[in-house]
Amino acid sequence: MFEIVKAEKEDIPEIVNLLNITYRSEESFKGWTSEAHLIQGPIRTDAALIEELMQQEGSMMLKCIDGQNRLIGCVHLRNDQGRLYLGMLSVLPNLQGGGIGKRFLKAADQQAKKMNCRSVYMQVVSGRKELTDWYIRHGFRFTGEKKDFDVDAKYGVPSQKLEFHYMEKLLD
């Protein structure tokens, strides 16, 4: 049993830990969303960045908690001029494949409709075919828009040339 609710400022340390475990730790290889093979560095994010994201106009973090109130997943959402940006979708590696990610996508769609957004979009790091395939199965399409991977070195150094590819799902 799990529940998706809005995250608060006091959740930031747990969110940071979850994101770093999900994307960059040795444990990340137990799931299928690891990017540790593409980007070297122990951290994907830090408290300052998460707090900054949560404070942006039209922005929120949702968290998924289990029956014991433990954080098991999160996602960042932001209204971007009538489109909902979705980022940092993560679920603990040992719980991936159990439907939590799908529930986050449904919650994002519901939030987008509340905010009168016409679509949900994201940027995905190139080289993540299994991830982009999953998003395609859930209604997202590549927009053709790309941009250079320009992450601050404190959040990792790419082991190969990477780009961000934009994906979008139009809402009914």
C-alpha positions as CSV (number, residue, x, y, z in Angstrom):
1,M,0.0,0.0,0.0
2,F,1.3,3.4,-0.9
3,E,0.1,7.0,-1.2
4,I,1.2,9.9,-3.4
5,V,1.1,13.3,-1.6
6,K,2.8,16.7,-1.9
7,A,6.3,16.9,-0.4
8,E,7.2,19.6,2.0
9,K,10.4,21.4,2.8
10,E,11.2,18.9,5.7
11,D,11.2,16.1,3.2
12,I,14.2,17.5,1.3
13,P,16.9,15.4,3.0
14,E,15.0,12.2,2.3
15,I,14.3,13.3,-1.3
16,V,18.0,14.0,-2.0
17,N,18.9,10.6,-0.6
18,L,16.3,8.8,-2.7
19,L,17.4,10.6,-5.9
20,N,21.1,9.9,-5.3
21,I,20.4,6.2,-4.5
22,T,18.0,5.8,-7.5
23,Y,20.3,7.3,-10.1
24,R,23.9,7.0,-9.0
25,S,24.6,4.5,-6.3
26,E,25.6,0.9,-6.6
27,E,22.1,0.1,-5.5
28,S,20.8,1.9,-8.6
29,F,21.9,-1.0,-10.7
30,K,19.2,-3.2,-9.0
31,G,16.6,-1.2,-10.9
32,W,16.5,-0.1,-14.5
33,T,16.7,3.7,-14.1
34,S,20.3,4.0,-13.1
35,E,22.4,6.6,-15.0
36,A,25.6,5.7,-13.1
37,H,27.0,4.0,-16.3
38,L,26.6,7.3,-18.2
39,I,27.5,9.9,-15.6
40,Q,30.3,9.5,-13.0
41,G,29.8,11.1,-9.6
42,P,28.2,10.1,-6.4
43,I,25.4,12.8,-6.4
44,R,22.6,13.5,-8.8
45,T,21.3,16.4,-6.7
46,D,21.7,18.2,-3.3
47,A,19.4,19.9,-0.8
48,A,20.0,23.4,-2.3
49,L,18.8,22.4,-5.7
50,I,15.7,20.6,-4.5
51,E,14.8,23.5,-2.3
52,E,15.2,25.9,-5.2
53,L,13.0,23.7,-7.4
54,M,10.3,23.5,-4.8
55,Q,10.3,27.3,-4.4
56,Q,9.8,28.0,-8.1
57,E,6.5,29.5,-9.2
58,G,4.1,26.8,-10.2
59,S,6.4,24.1,-8.9
60,M,6.0,21.1,-6.5
61,M,7.5,17.8,-5.6
62,L,5.2,14.8,-5.0
63,K,6.4,12.0,-2.9
64,C,5.2,8.4,-2.6
65,I,5.1,6.9,0.9
66,D,4.5,3.3,1.9
67,G,2.3,2.0,4.8
68,Q,5.0,2.9,7.3
69,N,5.3,6.5,6.0
70,R,8.7,5.8,4.4
71,L,9.6,7.7,1.3
72,I,9.8,5.3,-1.7
73,G,9.5,7.6,-4.7
74,C,9.2,11.3,-5.9
75,V,8.7,13.5,-8.9
76,H,9.1,17.2,-9.6
77,L,6.3,19.0,-11.5
78,R,6.3,22.6,-12.7
79,N,3.8,24.6,-14.7
80,D,5.8,26.0,-17.6
81,Q,3.6,28.3,-19.6
82,G,0.7,25.9,-20.0
83,R,2.8,22.8,-20.2
84,L,3.7,20.7,-17.2
85,Y,7.3,19.8,-16.8
86,L,8.0,16.4,-15.2
87,G,11.5,15.7,-13.8
88,M,13.3,13.6,-11.3
89,L,10.8,10.8,-11.4
90,S,12.3,8.1,-9.2
91,V,11.4,5.0,-7.3
92,L,13.7,3.0,-5.0
93,P,15.5,0.5,-7.2
94,N,14.1,-2.6,-5.4
95,L,10.5,-1.4,-5.9
96,Q,10.8,-0.4,-9.6
97,G,8.4,-2.3,-11.8
98,G,5.6,-2.3,-9.1
99,G,3.4,0.4,-10.6
100,I,4.6,3.4,-8.6
101,G,6.0,5.1,-11.7
102,K,2.7,4.7,-13.5
103,R,0.9,6.2,-10.5
104,F,3.2,9.2,-10.6
105,L,2.5,9.7,-14.3
106,K,-1.3,9.5,-13.6
107,A,-0.8,12.1,-10.7
108,A,1.2,14.3,-13.2
109,D,-1.7,14.2,-15.7
110,Q,-4.2,15.1,-13.0
111,Q,-2.0,18.0,-11.8
112,A,-1.6,19.2,-15.4
113,K,-5.3,19.3,-15.9
114,K,-5.8,21.2,-12.6
115,M,-3.3,23.7,-13.9
116,N,-4.9,23.9,-17.3
117,C,-1.8,22.5,-19.0
118,R,-2.2,21.1,-22.5
119,S,0.7,18.6,-22.2
120,V,3.3,17.0,-19.9
121,Y,6.9,17.1,-21.1
122,M,10.3,16.2,-19.9
123,Q,13.9,16.0,-20.9
124,V,15.6,12.6,-20.9
125,V,19.4,12.0,-21.1
126,S,20.4,10.3,-24.4
127,G,21.6,6.7,-24.0
128,R,18.6,5.7,-21.9
129,K,16.6,3.6,-24.4
130,E,14.9,1.5,-21.8
131,L,13.7,4.6,-20.1
132,T,12.5,6.3,-23.3
133,D,10.7,3.1,-24.4
134,W,8.9,3.1,-21.0
135,Y,7.7,6.7,-21.5
136,I,6.6,5.9,-25.1
137,R,4.5,3.0,-23.8
138,H,2.8,5.6,-21.5
139,G,1.9,8.1,-24.3
140,F,5.0,10.3,-24.6
141,R,6.7,11.0,-28.0
142,F,10.0,12.6,-28.9
143,T,9.5,16.2,-29.9
144,G,12.7,16.4,-32.0
145,E,14.1,19.1,-29.7
146,K,17.5,18.4,-28.1
147,K,20.0,20.4,-26.1
148,D,23.5,19.8,-24.9
149,F,24.0,18.0,-21.6
150,D,25.2,20.9,-19.5
151,V,25.0,19.7,-15.9
152,D,27.2,21.3,-13.3
153,A,30.3,19.0,-12.7
154,K,29.4,18.8,-9.0
155,Y,26.5,16.6,-10.1
156,G,28.6,14.3,-12.2
157,V,30.7,14.1,-15.3
158,P,29.5,12.3,-18.4
159,S,31.5,9.3,-19.5
160,Q,30.4,10.0,-23.1
161,K,28.8,12.7,-25.2
162,L,25.3,13.1,-23.9
163,E,22.3,15.3,-24.9
164,F,18.9,15.9,-23.4
165,H,16.1,14.8,-25.7
166,Y,12.6,16.2,-25.1
167,M,9.5,14.0,-24.9
168,E,5.9,15.2,-24.6
169,K,2.5,13.8,-24.1
170,L,-0.5,15.7,-25.2
171,L,-3.5,15.6,-22.8
172,D,-7.1,14.9,-23.8
